[in-house]
Amino acid sequence: MPFNLNVDLRQLNTFLTVADTGSFSRASEKLFVAQPALSRQIRMLEEALNVDVFVRHGRGVVLTAAGELLYERARSLLQSLERTQADVTAVAGEVTGQVVLGLLPTVAHTFSGAIIEEYRKRFPQVNLAVKSAMSGTLQQMVMQHRLNLAISYSQSNHKNLRYRPLLEERLYLISPTNTKVSNRSEITLDEVLELPLVMPEEKHGLRVAMEKEAAERNVSLNLALEVSAWPMLTDMVRRGLGYTILSSAAVHEMTTRKEVIAIPITSPELKRTLSIVTPTDLPSSVATLKLAEIIMQQVAEQVGAGTWKGKLLFDPKEISTSNKPLNLLADE
């Protein structure tokens, strides 16, 4: 049965801004709207819904249970409207909107500059933001719709995430120069586990994988240093303070300058899969799909040039060469 709900987009946007800032005064400054006008919009919203969406206190406001539900739905609604506007505009040939891309620190160092440069050149009307975090955090941010797309190592088949495999890459022992193993053409995993390792913190996917390999052999990791920042990881190796384990692409520039040595690990080979991750419960915008195309193109080019050693998990011919957006990430 049809009904009239006296709620408009301005009220929802005001509500979200007050919720995000935690106070009417800060929301007023952010929106350049007088505080009494904001209070009136929220009061009209609450009257239309017949619920209180905020609890007021001396330091600001917090969401009620109803407000939390409205926040989730309103944010999704406005995001959907923004994508619809951008996609409709794209039909006329101009790709617009906003895309937030999530990258792993090692991947960001490897080829983020080329991706951003190419994307900005081709789609200057899109507002592109880039965030860096570990795989688990990136995937959580995609599920929370804080990222439109992430490049991450596949860790699970979560029902709210869609994985588009890009590359199966091999892991290498990253060694300082002039060590007892630096002239080796390969090294076994058992030998690696005897070396003093510089590793990321425990929740990092690489650390978890190495702890698992060590446990299966009834040994403990020989931990020389634990660092949380990726640049420190490779810098500690360069300074001769230990060894680490990464893909060859992550240290390509350092190996070219002969600052570190990358040695293939054997018996067994260690591999991991890099994927594009998007949410299953939110259709990807044209701007997001165009970014996915450029990511795939850059991966294919780097593998072809030998900069990134790994096995492509897609056919480069799949990448769109027309004005139509990539359909590999779209809902089936």
Salt bridges, closest charged atoms under 4 A:
GLU46 OE2 - ARG56 NH1 3.21
GLU118 OE1 - LYS121 NZ 3.37
GLU168 OE1 - LYS271 NZ 3.79
GLU169 OE2 - ARG272 NE 3.27
ASP190 OD1 - ARG217 NE 3.12
GLU191 OE1 - ARG184 NH2 2.83
GLU202 OE2 - ARG207 NH2 3.94
GLU211 OE2 - ARG207 NE 2.91
GLU213 OE1 - ARG217 NH1 2.85
GLU226 OE2 - ARG207 NH1 2.83
ASP235 OD1 - ARG238 NH2 2.60
ASP235 OD2 - ARG239 NE 2.80
GLU253 OE1 - ARG257 NH1 3.89
GLU259 OE2 - ARG257 NE 2.99
GLU269 OE2 - ARG170 NH2 3.55
GLU269 OE1 - LYS271 NZ 3.57
ASP281 OD1 - HIS145 NE2 2.98
GLU293 OE2 - LYS290 NZ 3.90
GLU318 OE1 - ARG164 NH2 2.78
ASP331 OD1 - ARG162 NH2 2.31
